[in-house]
Amino acid sequence: MSLSKQQMVGVGCGCAFLAVAGFLGYMLFDAASARSKVETGDEESGDPGLEEAKAAFVQYNQAPVFPSDGSIKSVESNKNQYVAWRNAALELAAKGDCPPPAAEEPSVFKQRLQAEVRRMGLLPGGVNGHIAAPDFLFGFEQYLGENGILPPSAAVPRLSEQLSAIVRVVDIFATSGVFEVKSVQRIEPKEEADKDDEAKKASKPKGKGGSVVKPLEWTCLEYKFTIAARPAALVQMANRISSDVRFMVAKNFSFRRPEAADMILINMSAKESEESKATSSSSSRGRRRRGVIAERPTLGDEASPQKRSRLVVDPELDAPFDVEFTLAVYDFGFASAKAGEDGGKNAAPSDGAAPKEEKEAK
């Protein structure tokens, strides 16, 4: 059966409508898919979604420092200023760094150690005119005295550095008027089994040729001192340590006054003994002279300074305090790095003499 002309036109229009409807359906599906990708993000390409972008925008917009061009330039400027300040502060703190000591044999070091200990023992102080007892060894009892041993070769550089620091501090004690050095203890640094690898792998500055510059290795050696000093000497000692060219930090201070040397307690005890003697003598006289009424003291006698109870203590004549503290001596590695660049020409002399700059600073 053949279709009429009107039917053929209707079939053509229906096919065209179906084609247009299918195309529109596909476009709507594609638009919905694209919108979903935009909102949720594409994991394959790594593009953030709309919600994530909104959250990031809100976070940046509410940040204390808005990430504008001016803020970024300000942060970079602050960073450069901080780096410049840090370098200047480090150079100032490292002015007192000592170059590494020259290599010497254990026997030579022991002779130098004996000479330095002997010299420190003769410095002025309050123990028969000296700063320490005749048999005091300033923390090196292991290597000096009757049972002293010869230090191993591997320990000589560290012992030389410790001797230099102790000599410097004891000289400060002597010039400050410290009465006596009673104890010196060298605190050996604790060896760390597992060091932070991340700190070693941190970003390192580069030189002009792009080569990586080796970072400076700083060290800190601690010493525990027990001294006897009066307040004026303690003030001078603290000022000299804080103003010394070598970077040193005093901590863990403790003060103690020997009870047998407390002049206030001694005077109070003497006064109590005198009052007890006076009371006993007056009571004995009262028993011998019964019936005799004692005369009352006049107002002038009560107000006279001789009759009043007074305790006067002179700080200059009072016994010194026992002061115990820990001193941390820092070395920032500047002098060692410079000596390495110069091929060891700036190494410290083996006789323990201080560098020229340090002598002038003293």
Phi, psi and chi 1 to 4 in degrees:
 res  aa     phi    psi   chi1   chi2   chi3   chi4
   1 MET       -  123.7  178.6  174.7   98.6      -
   2 SER   -83.6  143.2   59.2      -      -      -
   3 LEU   -81.3  147.3  -63.0  175.5      -      -
   4 SER   -77.7  171.8   63.3      -      -      -
   5 LYS   -64.5  -38.5 -173.3  176.0  179.9  179.2
   6 GLN   -67.3  -38.6  -66.3 -179.7   -9.3      -
   7 GLN   -65.9  -41.0  -69.6  177.0  -17.4      -
   8 MET   -64.0  -39.2  -68.1  179.6   63.8      -
   9 VAL   -65.2  -39.6  171.1      -      -      -
  10 GLY   -64.6  -42.7      -      -      -      -
  11 VAL   -63.6  -41.2  170.3      -      -      -
  12 GLY   -63.4  -42.1      -      -      -      -
  13 CYS   -64.5  -37.7  -69.1      -      -      -
  14 GLY   -64.3  -42.1      -      -      -      -
  15 CYS   -63.2  -41.2  -68.1      -      -      -
  16 ALA   -64.3  -40.0      -      -      -      -
  17 PHE   -63.3  -42.0  176.7   78.7      -      -
  18 LEU   -63.8  -40.1  -69.7  175.2      -      -
  19 ALA   -64.8  -44.2      -      -      -      -
  20 VAL   -65.8  -40.5  172.0      -      -      -
  21 ALA   -64.4  -41.4      -      -      -      -
  22 GLY   -63.6  -40.4      -      -      -      -
  23 PHE   -65.3  -43.9  177.9   74.5      -      -
  24 LEU   -63.5  -38.4  -68.5  176.0      -      -
  25 GLY   -63.0  -40.4      -      -      -      -
  26 TYR   -65.3  -42.1  171.8   77.1      -      -
  27 MET   -63.6  -41.1  -67.5  -63.5  -67.0      -
  28 LEU   -63.9  -40.4  -70.0  173.4      -      -
  29 PHE   -65.2  -42.1  175.1   77.6      -      -
  30 ASP   -65.9  -40.0 -175.0   65.1      -      -
  31 ALA   -65.5  -40.2      -      -      -      -
  32 ALA   -64.3  -40.4      -      -      -      -
  33 SER   -64.3  -42.6  -60.1      -      -      -
  34 ALA   -64.3  -40.4      -      -      -      -
  35 ARG   -65.8  -38.3  179.9  174.4 -179.8  176.5
  36 SER   -63.3  -40.1  177.4      -      -      -
  37 LYS   -65.6  -39.0  -74.6 -176.1  178.4 -179.4
  38 VAL   -65.8  -40.7  170.1      -      -      -
  39 GLU   -72.6  -44.2  -69.2  179.9   -9.3      -
  40 THR   -92.8  -20.2   60.0      -      -      -
  41 GLY    91.9  158.6      -      -      -      -
  42 ASP  -108.0  113.3 -169.9    1.5      -      -
  43 GLU   -68.9  -33.0  -64.0 -178.5   -3.1      -
  44 GLU   -67.3  -46.4  -65.2 -179.5   -1.9      -
  45 SER   -85.8  -14.3   60.4      -      -      -
  46 GLY    79.7   12.6      -      -      -      -
  47 ASP   -74.7  133.6  -64.2  -26.3      -      -
  48 PRO   -71.2  151.1   26.6  -32.8      -      -
  49 GLY   -82.4  175.5      -      -      -      -
  50 LEU   -63.5  -43.3  179.7   61.0      -      -
  51 GLU   -63.7  -42.2  -62.0  -61.8  -29.9      -
  52 GLU   -65.7  -39.9 -174.4  176.9   -6.6      -
  53 ALA   -65.2  -39.4      -      -      -      -
  54 LYS   -63.0  -42.9  -75.4 -177.0  177.8  179.7
  55 ALA   -63.6  -40.3      -      -      -      -
  56 ALA   -65.6  -40.7      -      -      -      -
  57 PHE   -62.7  -44.8  173.7   77.3      -      -
  58 VAL   -63.1  -39.2  171.3      -      -      -
  59 GLN   -64.3  -45.8  179.9 -178.4    0.4      -
  60 TYR   -66.0  -37.6  -68.7  142.1      -      -
  61 ASN   -70.0  -30.8 -166.0   30.0      -      -
  62 GLN   -97.6    6.2  -64.7  179.8   -7.6      -
  63 ALA   -69.1  151.5      -      -      -      -
  64 PRO   -58.8  -36.1  -23.1   32.6      -      -
  65 VAL  -118.0  112.7  179.4      -      -      -
  66 PHE   -70.8  132.3 -174.4   74.9      -      -
  67 PRO   -75.8   61.9   29.1  -35.2      -      -
  68 SER   -91.4  176.4   61.0      -      -      -
  69 ASP   -62.8  -39.7  -66.7  -20.4      -      -
  70 GLY   -65.8  -39.2      -      -      -      -
  71 SER   -67.0  -41.4  -61.7      -      -      -
  72 ILE   -62.6  -42.4  -65.4  174.1      -      -
  73 LYS   -65.5  -37.0  -67.9 -179.9 -179.4  178.7
  74 SER   -65.6  -40.5  177.1      -      -      -
  75 VAL   -64.1  -42.5  169.1      -      -      -
  76 GLU   -63.5  -39.1  -68.6  -65.6  -28.6      -
  77 SER   -65.9  -43.3  175.6      -      -      -
  78 ASN   -62.2  -37.5  -67.3  -20.1      -      -
  79 LYS   -63.7  -44.5  177.8 -178.6  176.8 -178.0
  80 ASN   -65.0  -39.7  -64.5  -26.2      -      -
  81 GLN   -65.2  -39.4  -68.1  179.8    4.6      -
  82 TYR   -65.2  -41.9  168.5   74.3      -      -
  83 VAL   -63.2  -42.4  171.1      -      -      -
  84 ALA   -64.5  -42.9      -      -      -      -
  85 TRP   -63.9  -41.5  169.6   84.3      -      -
  86 ARG   -64.1  -43.5 -179.1 -179.1 -179.4  -83.2
  87 ASN   -64.2  -41.0  -67.0  -23.6      -      -
  88 ALA   -66.1  -41.7      -      -      -      -
  89 ALA   -65.3  -38.9      -      -      -      -
  90 LEU   -67.6  -39.6 -168.1   57.9      -      -
  91 GLU   -65.4  -38.2  -70.4 -179.5    2.5      -
  92 LEU   -66.5  -42.8  178.4   62.5      -      -
  93 ALA   -68.9  -27.1      -      -      -      -
  94 ALA   -93.7   10.2      -      -      -      -
  95 LYS   -63.7  -28.2  -72.7 -178.4   64.5  175.9
  96 GLY   -92.9    7.7      -      -      -      -
  97 ASP   -60.2  136.7  -76.8    1.6      -      -
  98 CYS   -97.0  138.7  -64.8      -      -      -
  99 PRO   -65.8  157.3   21.9  -31.4      -      -
 100 PRO   -60.5  141.4   22.1  -32.8      -      -
 101 PRO   -66.7  148.6   24.7  -32.9      -      -
 102 ALA   -67.9  149.1      -      -      -      -
 103 ALA   -65.4  133.4      -      -      -      -
 104 GLU  -145.8  154.8   56.7 -176.7  -16.8      -
 105 GLU   -73.7  153.0  -63.6  -65.0  -31.4      -
 106 PRO   -56.4  -38.0  -26.4   35.0      -      -
 107 SER   -66.6  -38.2   57.5      -      -      -
 108 VAL   -67.3  -41.4  176.5      -      -      -
 109 PHE   -63.8  -38.8  168.1   76.3      -      -
 110 LYS   -65.3  -37.5 -172.7  170.2 -176.7  177.6
 111 GLN   -64.0  -42.7  -67.2  177.6   -1.3      -
 112 ARG   -65.9  -37.4 -176.1  164.1   64.6   89.7
 113 LEU   -62.9  -44.2  175.0   62.2      -      -
 114 GLN   -61.0  -41.9  -67.8  173.4  -16.3      -
 115 ALA   -66.1  -41.3      -      -      -      -
 116 GLU   -68.0  -41.5  -71.6  -69.6  -13.4      -
 117 VAL   -64.2  -39.5  169.2      -      -      -
 118 ARG   -64.6  -41.7 -167.4  179.1  -55.0  111.2
 119 ARG   -66.5  -42.5 -176.1 -168.5   68.2   82.2
 120 MET   -64.5  -35.6  -72.8 -171.4  -68.0      -
 121 GLY   -65.9  -21.3      -      -      -      -
 122 LEU   -94.9    2.6  -63.4  177.2      -      -
 123 LEU   -66.9  152.6  -69.3  174.5      -      -
 124 PRO   -66.5  141.5   22.4  -32.3      -      -
 125 GLY  -168.1 -159.0      -      -      -      -
 126 GLY  -106.3    4.7      -      -      -      -
 127 VAL  -101.3   91.1 -177.0      -      -      -
 128 ASN    54.9   37.9  -63.4  -33.6      -      -
 129 GLY    86.5   -3.8      -      -      -      -
 130 HIS  -117.1  165.6  -56.6  -53.4      -      -
 131 ILE   -84.1  -11.2 -159.0  169.4      -      -
 132 ALA  -149.2  165.6      -      -      -      -
 133 ALA   -66.7  157.3      -      -      -      -
 134 PRO   -60.2  -31.5  -23.0   32.9      -      -
 135 ASP   -97.8   14.7   56.2  -13.0      -      -
 136 PHE   -79.2  135.6 -170.1   67.8      -      -
 137 LEU  -116.1    8.2  -60.6  178.1      -      -
 138 PHE    56.5   40.9  -65.5   91.8      -      -
 139 GLY    87.5    4.1      -      -      -      -
 140 PHE  -113.9   36.8  -66.5   94.3      -      -
 141 GLU   -61.0  -27.9  -67.4   80.5    3.4      -
 142 GLN   -66.7  -27.6 -178.1  179.8   -0.5      -
 143 TYR  -112.8   -4.5  -53.2  105.3      -      -
 144 LEU  -125.3  174.3  -61.2  176.9      -      -
 145 GLY    88.3 -168.6      -      -      -      -
 146 GLU   -67.5  -39.5  -62.8  179.6   -3.6      -
 147 ASN  -101.8   23.6  -60.5  -36.3      -      -
 148 GLY   -69.4  141.0      -      -      -      -
 149 ILE  -109.4  165.5   61.7  175.0      -      -
 150 LEU   -83.9  126.3 -165.1   66.2      -      -
 151 PRO   -66.9  147.4   24.3  -33.3      -      -
 152 PRO   -68.3  156.2   22.2  -31.0      -      -
 153 SER   -62.4  -36.1  -59.9      -      -      -
 154 ALA   -67.3  -24.4      -      -      -      -
 155 ALA   -91.8   -7.7      -      -      -      -
 156 VAL   -63.7  -45.1  168.9      -      -      -
 157 PRO   -58.9  -44.3  -24.7   34.9      -      -
 158 ARG   -66.4  -42.3  175.0   61.1   58.3   81.9
 159 LEU   -63.6  -36.8  -69.8  172.5      -      -
 160 SER   -64.8  -40.5  179.4      -      -      -
 161 GLU   -66.6  -40.7 -173.0  175.3   -4.0      -
 162 GLN   -66.7  -39.5  -68.6  173.8  -22.9      -
 163 LEU   -62.8  -41.3  174.8   61.3      -      -
 164 SER   -61.5  -42.1  175.0      -      -      -
 165 ALA   -67.9  -42.8      -      -      -      -
 166 ILE   -65.3  -40.9  -68.5  175.7      -      -
 167 VAL   -60.6  -42.2  166.9      -      -      -
 168 ARG   -62.9  -44.8 -168.3 -176.7 -160.3   97.5
 169 VAL   -70.1  -41.1  176.0      -      -      -
 170 VAL   -65.0  -36.1  173.0      -      -      -
 171 ASP   -62.0  -38.2  -73.1  -20.5      -      -
 172 ILE   -64.5  -40.9  -68.8  176.3      -      -
 173 PHE   -57.4  -46.2  -69.6  162.9      -      -
 174 ALA   -66.0  -41.8      -      -      -      -
 175 THR   -74.2  -17.9   54.5      -      -      -
 176 SER   -90.0   -9.7  -58.8      -      -      -
 177 GLY    89.0   26.6      -      -      -      -
 178 VAL   -65.1  137.7  171.0      -      -      -
 179 PHE   -70.8  -48.5 -171.9   84.9      -      -
 180 GLU  -157.1  143.6  179.4 -174.3    3.2      -
 181 VAL   -97.7  113.2  179.6      -      -      -
 182 LYS   -95.5  -31.2  -67.3 -172.9  172.6 -177.4
 183 SER  -154.5  140.5  173.1      -      -      -
 184 VAL  -134.5  124.6  178.7      -      -      -
 185 GLN  -125.0  124.6  179.8 -178.1   -3.9      -
 186 ARG   -86.6  114.8  -63.6  176.9  -67.3  109.4
 187 ILE   -89.0  111.5  -57.1  176.6      -      -
 188 GLU   -72.8  135.6  -62.7  -64.6  -23.2      -
 189 PRO   -67.9  144.6   24.3  -32.6      -      -
 190 LYS   -76.5  128.5  -63.7  180.0  179.9  179.4
 191 GLU   -77.8  122.7  -62.1  -66.6  -20.5      -
 192 GLU   -84.4  122.1  -61.9 -179.5    0.2      -
 193 ALA   -68.3  -47.6      -      -      -      -
 194 ASP  -117.9  105.5  -60.8  -32.3      -      -
 195 LYS   -84.4  158.0  -65.3 -175.1  178.8  179.4
 196 ASP   -70.3  110.0  -63.7  -25.9      -      -
 197 ASP   -70.5  -29.3  -65.1  -23.7      -      -
 198 GLU   -66.8  -35.2  -63.9 -179.8   -0.9      -
 199 ALA   -66.3  -35.7      -      -      -      -
 200 LYS   -70.8  -33.2  -68.6 -176.3  178.2 -179.6
 201 LYS   -89.7   10.9  -64.0  179.0 -179.2  178.9
 202 ALA   -68.2  167.5      -      -      -      -
 203 SER   -62.2  131.8   57.5      -      -      -
 204 LYS  -115.0  143.4  -59.3  176.6 -177.6  178.4
 205 PRO   -68.6  152.6   23.2  -31.9      -      -
 206 LYS  -113.9  148.8  -65.8 -174.2  177.3 -179.5
 207 GLY   -81.1 -170.2      -      -      -      -
 208 LYS   -66.4  -37.7  -64.0 -178.7  179.5 -179.9
 209 GLY   -85.3    9.3      -      -      -      -
 210 GLY    83.5    1.1      -      -      -      -
 211 SER   -78.8  146.5   59.0      -      -      -
 212 VAL   -76.0  127.7  177.4      -      -      -
 213 VAL   -83.9  133.0  179.7      -      -      -
 214 LYS   -69.8  127.3 -175.4  179.1  179.1 -179.4
 215 PRO   -68.1  151.4   24.8  -33.0      -      -
 216 LEU   -71.1  140.5  -61.8  175.6      -      -
 217 GLU  -105.6  110.8  -63.6 -179.2   -2.1      -
 218 TRP   -96.6  151.1   63.3  -85.8      -      -
 219 THR  -130.2  157.8   58.5      -      -      -
 220 CYS  -140.1  117.5  174.4      -      -      -
 221 LEU  -112.0  134.0  -63.5  179.0      -      -
 222 GLU  -111.8  148.7  -65.7 -173.6  -10.9      -
 223 TYR  -138.1  141.0  -49.8   87.5      -      -
 224 LYS  -110.7  120.7 -170.3  173.8 -176.7  179.6
 225 PHE  -114.7  145.3  -66.5   93.1      -      -
 226 THR  -127.2  118.8  -58.1      -      -      -
 227 ILE  -130.2  163.8   61.1  174.6      -      -
 228 ALA  -116.2  122.6      -      -      -      -
 229 ALA  -154.2  153.9      -      -      -      -
 230 ARG   -88.7  165.9  -66.6 -173.8  174.1   90.4
 231 PRO   -55.4  -42.1  -27.9   35.1      -      -
 232 ALA   -62.5  -40.5      -      -      -      -
 233 ALA   -67.5  -35.7      -      -      -      -
 234 LEU   -63.9  -40.1  -72.5  178.0      -      -
 235 VAL   -64.3  -45.7  172.9      -      -      -
 236 GLN   -63.1  -40.8  -68.3 -170.3   21.7      -
 237 MET   -62.8  -45.3 -179.0 -162.8   71.6      -
 238 ALA   -62.7  -40.5      -      -      -      -
 239 ASN   -66.0  -40.0  -69.6  -25.6      -      -
 240 ARG   -69.8  -37.5  -69.5  178.6 -175.1  -86.5
 241 ILE   -67.9  -42.8  -71.3  177.8      -      -
 242 SER   -69.7  -28.2   60.6      -      -      -
 243 SER   -98.3    2.5   61.7      -      -      -
 244 ASP   -68.5  148.4 -167.9   80.3      -      -
 245 VAL   -66.8  -26.9   66.7      -      -      -
 246 ARG   -77.9  136.8 -166.7   74.9 -172.3  -89.3
 247 PHE   -80.1  108.0 -166.3   85.4      -      -
 248 MET  -130.5  143.6  -63.1 -177.3  -73.0      -
 249 VAL  -126.8  121.1  177.7      -      -      -
 250 ALA   -95.2  135.2      -      -      -      -
 251 LYS  -149.2  170.5   55.3 -175.0  179.7  179.7
 252 ASN    56.9   49.2  -59.7  -27.1      -      -
 253 PHE   -72.4  141.0  -90.7   94.7      -      -
 254 SER  -144.0  137.9   63.7      -      -      -
 255 PHE  -119.3  142.1  -59.4   85.5      -      -
 256 ARG  -150.2  134.7 -175.2  179.7   64.3   85.6
 257 ARG  -107.8  126.2  164.1  135.0  -20.1  169.2
 258 PRO   -60.0  130.7  -20.7   31.6      -      -
 259 GLU   -62.1  -33.8  -64.6 -178.8   -0.9      -
 260 ALA   -69.7  -15.1      -      -      -      -
 261 ALA  -111.6   12.7      -      -      -      -
 262 ASP   -81.8  109.8 -166.0  -23.6      -      -
 263 MET   -66.6  -30.8  -61.3  -58.2  -65.5      -
 264 ILE   -66.3  -46.1  -64.5  179.2      -      -
 265 LEU   -64.7  -36.9  -67.0  178.6      -      -
 266 ILE   -64.4  -44.6  -67.2  174.8      -      -
 267 ASN   -66.6  -38.8  -68.7  -18.4      -      -
 268 MET   -65.2  -40.3  -69.1  179.9   64.3      -
 269 SER   -64.3  -41.6  -59.3      -      -      -
 270 ALA   -64.2  -40.4      -      -      -      -
 271 LYS   -66.1  -41.0 -175.4 -178.9 -177.4  -41.2
 272 GLU   -63.2  -39.1  -70.2  176.7   -3.2      -
 273 SER   -66.1  -38.9   62.0      -      -      -
 274 GLU   -65.4  -41.8  -69.6  177.4   -0.2      -
 275 GLU   -65.1  -38.3  -69.9  179.3   -8.7      -
 276 SER   -65.7  -38.8   62.1      -      -      -
 277 LYS   -65.3  -41.8  -70.2  179.8  179.9  178.6
 278 ALA   -64.7  -39.1      -      -      -      -
 279 THR   -65.3  -42.9  -57.2      -      -      -
 280 SER   -66.0  -39.8   60.9      -      -      -
 281 SER   -67.8  -38.6   60.6      -      -      -
 282 SER   -68.1  -36.9   61.6      -      -      -
 283 SER   -67.6  -36.4   61.0      -      -      -
 284 SER   -67.7  -39.0   62.0      -      -      -
 285 ARG   -65.7  -34.7  -73.3 -162.2  -55.4  -91.3
 286 GLY   -66.7  -35.0      -      -      -      -
 287 ARG   -70.2  -35.4  -72.4 -166.5  -61.3  -91.0
 288 ARG   -73.8  -33.2  -70.2 -165.1  -56.0  -93.0
 289 ARG  -113.2   66.9  -59.1  176.8 -177.2  178.1
 290 ARG   -70.0  142.3  -66.8  179.9  179.9  179.0
 291 GLY    90.3  -11.9      -      -      -      -
 292 VAL   -89.7  124.5  179.6      -      -      -
 293 ILE   -84.7  126.4  -58.8  175.3      -      -
 294 ALA   -69.7  144.3      -      -      -      -
 295 GLU   -75.4  138.0  -63.2 -178.9   -1.6      -
 296 ARG   -76.9  141.3  -65.3 -178.3  178.8  179.4
 297 PRO   -69.6  143.5   23.7  -32.1      -      -
 298 THR   -76.6  167.3   62.0      -      -      -
 299 LEU   -63.5  -34.3 -178.2   60.4      -      -
 300 GLY   -66.1  -36.8      -      -      -      -
 301 ASP   -68.1  -38.5  -66.0  -24.2      -      -
 302 GLU   -67.9  -34.7  -68.5  178.9   -6.2      -
 303 ALA   -87.0   -7.8      -      -      -      -
 304 SER   -71.6  143.3   61.9      -      -      -
 305 PRO   -62.4  -27.8  -20.8   31.5      -      -
 306 GLN   -67.5  -27.9  -68.8   79.1    5.2      -
 307 LYS   -88.9  -12.5  -62.5  -65.4 -177.1  179.8
 308 ARG   -82.6  156.3  -69.7 -177.2  179.0  179.0
 309 SER   -92.7  111.2  170.3      -      -      -
 310 ARG  -130.9  143.6  -66.6  174.5 -179.7  -96.2
 311 LEU  -122.3  118.1  -68.5  177.5      -      -
 312 VAL  -117.9  127.6 -179.8      -      -      -
 313 VAL  -125.0  129.0  177.5      -      -      -
 314 ASP   -94.6  117.6 -172.8   -1.8      -      -
 315 PRO   -60.0  -29.9  -22.0   32.6      -      -
 316 GLU   -71.0  -27.3  -64.1  -63.8  -29.4      -
 317 LEU  -100.1   -8.5  -59.0  177.6      -      -
 318 ASP   -71.8  156.8 -158.7   -0.6      -      -
 319 ALA   -69.1  146.9      -      -      -      -
 320 PRO   -73.6  160.0   25.6  -32.8      -      -
 321 PHE   -79.9  153.7  -71.0   91.1      -      -
 322 ASP   -93.2  115.2  -75.8  -16.5      -      -
 323 VAL  -114.4  128.7 -176.4      -      -      -
 324 GLU  -122.7  130.7 -176.7  177.1  -57.5      -
 325 PHE  -154.9  162.9   65.7   96.4      -      -
 326 THR  -110.6  134.1  -58.8      -      -      -
 327 LEU  -117.0  121.3 -169.5   66.6      -      -
 328 ALA  -101.1  121.9      -      -      -      -
 329 VAL  -108.1  121.1 -178.6      -      -      -
 330 TYR  -102.2  146.9  -71.5   82.5      -      -
 331 ASP  -134.4  120.6 -168.1  -68.7      -      -
 332 PHE   -92.7    2.8  -62.6   93.2      -      -
 333 GLY    84.4    4.2      -      -      -      -
 334 PHE   -66.6  -46.8  -85.8   59.6      -      -
 335 ALA   -66.0  -37.3      -      -      -      -
 336 SER   -66.2  -40.3  -60.5      -      -      -
 337 ALA   -65.6  -39.6      -      -      -      -
 338 LYS   -67.2  -39.2 -174.1  176.5 -179.4 -179.3
 339 ALA   -65.0  -35.4      -      -      -      -
 340 GLY   -66.3  -37.8      -      -      -      -
 341 GLU   -68.6  -33.7  -66.4  175.5   -1.2      -
 342 ASP   -85.8    5.0  -62.7  -18.6      -      -
 343 GLY    74.7   25.6      -      -      -      -
 344 GLY    83.6   11.7      -      -      -      -
 345 LYS   -70.5  -27.1  -65.5 -179.7 -179.2  180.0
 346 ASN   -93.9   19.3  -67.3  -29.1      -      -
 347 ALA   -65.5  150.3      -      -      -      -
 348 ALA   -65.6  141.4      -      -      -      -
 349 PRO   -64.9  151.7   22.3  -31.5      -      -
 350 SER   -71.5  -14.9   58.6      -      -      -
 351 ASP   -84.1    4.3   57.9   -7.5      -      -
 352 GLY    81.1    9.4      -      -      -      -
 353 ALA   -68.7  143.3      -      -      -      -
 354 ALA   -78.1  153.1      -      -      -      -
 355 PRO   -59.5  161.6  -21.5   30.9      -      -
 356 LYS   -61.5  -42.6 -176.0  177.1 -179.7 -179.1
 357 GLU   -62.8  -38.8  -65.1 -177.8   -2.4      -
 358 GLU   -68.3  -37.1  -62.8 -177.7   -1.8      -
 359 LYS   -64.5  -41.4  -72.6 -175.8  177.4 -179.6
 360 GLU   -64.8  -35.7  -66.1  177.0   -5.1      -
 361 ALA   -64.5  -37.5      -      -      -      -
 362 LYS   -64.2      -  -79.2 -170.4  177.0 -178.3
